[in-house]
C-alpha cells in the first residue's frame, strides 16, 4: 500500500498503525505520527574508483559520474526528489542505471558500473568491491514514521507506541 492509502486506512479505521515514509500533515486533525528511523545515505563507489581514496568528496567530484539510482516504489516522486537533492548540493547526477533495491545497487557498484547512495543500515560490514564515503554536505536519509489515529480504539495501538517509541526514546537517551 502507498503512504496515502495507509493514512486513509487509519482515517477509515481499517488500520490501527501505519509505517510510512512520510508523516501525515502536521495540521491533520485526526492522525499523529512519530519518527521511527532516520537512516542517512552514504556514497558507495567501486573500490578502485578515484573517489575511493580521496580525503574528501565534494559535490563537484560527483558531476559527470555514472550514477545508479535506487528506486523507491513507495514514493512515486523518488527520482525527482533524488535529482533535486543532488542539484541543491551542486551537481547533476548522470543516472545510467536504476536498481529496484539497495542491495542490487551495491552489486552494480561492486561491478564498477557506477556510484550510488545507499542507506547506512544496508552496510552492516565491508562489501567486497565497494568503498563507502560519508557526504556531510548532503542531507538525505531514508525515514520511516509510525502513524496512528488520535483516538485509540484498541489497546494494541497504545501498547505499540509505548513499546516501540519508548524503546526508541531509551536508545536515543543512551546515545546522547
C-alpha positions as CSV (number, residue, x, y, z in Angstrom):
1,X,0.0,0.0,0.0
2,X,1.1,3.6,-0.6
3,X,1.6,6.0,2.2
4,X,-1.6,7.8,1.2
5,X,-3.6,4.6,1.2
6,X,-2.3,3.7,4.6
7,X,-3.1,7.1,6.0
8,X,-6.6,6.8,4.6
9,X,-6.9,3.4,6.2
10,X,-6.1,5.0,9.5
11,X,-8.8,7.6,8.9
12,X,-11.3,4.9,8.0
13,X,-10.2,2.8,11.0
14,X,-9.4,-0.2,8.8
15,X,-5.8,0.1,10.1
16,X,-4.5,0.7,13.6
17,X,-0.9,1.6,12.8
18,X,0.8,2.6,9.6
19,X,4.5,2.6,8.8
20,X,5.0,5.2,6.2
21,X,7.9,7.1,4.5
22,X,6.4,10.5,5.3
23,X,4.1,11.6,8.2
24,X,0.6,13.0,7.9
25,X,0.4,16.7,7.6
26,X,1.2,18.5,10.9
27,X,-2.2,20.1,10.9
28,X,-4.1,16.8,10.3
29,X,-6.9,16.8,12.8
30,X,-7.1,13.0,13.2
31,X,-3.7,11.5,12.7
32,X,-0.5,11.5,14.8
33,X,3.0,10.3,13.9
34,X,6.5,9.7,15.3
35,X,9.7,9.2,13.5
36,X,11.0,5.6,14.0
37,X,14.0,5.7,11.7
38,X,16.3,8.3,10.1
39,X,18.8,6.3,8.1
40,X,21.4,8.5,6.4
41,X,22.5,7.9,2.8
42,X,26.2,7.3,2.1
43,X,28.1,7.3,-1.2
44,X,29.1,3.8,-2.4
45,X,31.9,3.8,-5.1
46,X,33.8,0.9,-6.7
47,X,36.9,0.2,-4.6
48,X,39.2,1.1,-7.5
49,X,37.4,4.4,-8.2
50,X,39.5,7.6,-7.7
51,X,36.9,8.9,-5.1
52,X,37.5,5.7,-3.0
53,X,40.8,7.1,-1.8
54,X,40.0,10.9,-1.7
55,X,40.4,12.7,1.6
56,X,37.0,14.4,0.9
57,X,34.3,14.1,-1.7
58,X,32.9,17.4,-2.8
59,X,29.8,17.9,-4.9
60,X,31.9,18.9,-7.9
61,X,33.6,15.5,-7.7
62,X,30.3,13.8,-8.4
63,X,29.5,15.8,-11.6
64,X,29.7,13.5,-14.6
65,X,29.9,10.3,-12.6
66,X,27.7,7.4,-13.8
67,X,25.0,7.0,-11.2
68,X,22.9,4.0,-10.1
69,X,19.7,5.4,-8.7
70,X,17.9,3.3,-6.1
71,X,14.2,3.1,-7.0
72,X,11.7,3.7,-4.2
73,X,8.4,2.2,-5.4
74,X,6.5,3.6,-2.3
75,X,7.4,7.2,-3.2
76,X,6.3,8.0,-6.8
77,X,8.4,11.2,-6.8
78,X,11.6,9.4,-5.7
79,X,13.5,10.2,-8.9
80,X,12.6,13.9,-8.9
81,X,13.5,14.2,-5.2
82,X,16.9,12.5,-5.8
83,X,17.7,14.8,-8.7
84,X,16.5,17.9,-6.8
85,X,18.7,17.0,-3.7
86,X,21.7,16.5,-5.9
87,X,21.1,19.8,-7.8
88,X,20.7,21.6,-4.5
89,X,24.1,20.1,-3.4
90,X,25.7,21.4,-6.5
91,X,25.8,18.6,-9.1
92,X,23.6,16.9,-11.6
93,X,23.6,13.1,-11.4
94,X,24.1,11.2,-14.7
95,X,21.7,8.3,-14.0
96,X,22.8,5.4,-16.1
97,X,21.1,2.5,-14.2
98,X,18.2,2.1,-11.8
99,X,18.2,-0.6,-9.1
100,X,15.0,-1.9,-7.6
101,X,16.6,-2.2,-4.2
102,X,19.7,-1.0,-2.3
103,X,21.5,-4.5,-2.3
104,X,21.1,-4.6,-6.1
105,X,22.7,-1.2,-6.4
106,X,25.6,-2.3,-4.2
107,X,26.2,-5.2,-6.6
108,X,26.2,-2.9,-9.5
109,X,28.6,-0.6,-7.7
110,X,30.9,-3.5,-6.9
111,X,30.8,-4.4,-10.6
112,X,32.2,-1.0,-11.4
113,X,29.0,0.3,-13.2
114,X,28.7,3.5,-11.3
115,X,28.2,5.2,-7.9
116,X,25.1,5.1,-5.7
117,X,23.6,6.5,-2.5
118,X,22.9,3.7,-0.1
119,X,21.3,3.9,3.3
120,X,23.7,3.2,6.2
121,X,21.7,0.3,7.6
122,X,22.4,-1.7,4.4
123,X,26.1,-1.6,5.2
124,X,26.5,-3.8,8.3
125,X,30.1,-4.7,7.3
126,X,32.5,-4.4,4.4
127,X,31.1,-5.1,1.0
128,X,33.6,-6.7,-1.4
129,X,34.4,-4.3,-4.2
130,X,32.7,-1.3,-2.6
131,X,34.1,1.7,-0.7
132,X,31.7,3.8,1.3
133,X,32.1,7.5,1.8
134,X,30.2,10.0,4.0
135,X,28.9,13.2,2.4
136,X,28.4,15.6,5.3
137,X,27.1,18.3,2.9
138,X,24.3,16.0,1.6
139,X,21.3,15.9,4.0
140,X,19.5,12.9,2.6
141,X,18.2,9.9,4.5
142,X,15.5,7.2,4.4
143,X,12.9,7.9,7.0
144,X,10.2,5.7,8.5
145,X,7.3,7.1,10.5
146,X,4.7,5.3,12.7
147,X,1.3,6.9,12.2
148,X,-1.9,6.2,14.1
149,X,-5.4,7.8,14.7
150,X,-5.6,10.2,17.5
151,X,-8.3,8.2,19.2
152,X,-7.2,4.7,20.1
153,X,-10.0,2.2,19.7
154,X,-7.8,-0.8,20.5
155,X,-5.3,-1.2,23.4
156,X,-2.7,-2.6,20.9
157,X,-2.1,0.9,19.5
158,X,-1.1,2.3,22.9
159,X,1.0,-0.8,23.6
160,X,2.8,-0.4,20.2
161,X,3.6,3.2,20.9
162,X,4.7,2.5,24.4
163,X,6.9,-0.4,23.3
164,X,8.4,0.9,20.0
165,X,8.5,4.6,20.7
166,X,9.6,4.1,24.3
167,X,12.4,1.8,23.1
168,X,13.4,4.4,20.6
169,X,13.5,7.1,23.2
170,X,15.6,5.0,25.5
171,X,18.1,4.2,22.7
172,X,18.3,7.9,21.9
173,X,18.9,8.8,25.5
174,X,21.8,6.2,25.7
175,X,23.5,7.7,22.6
176,X,23.2,11.3,23.8
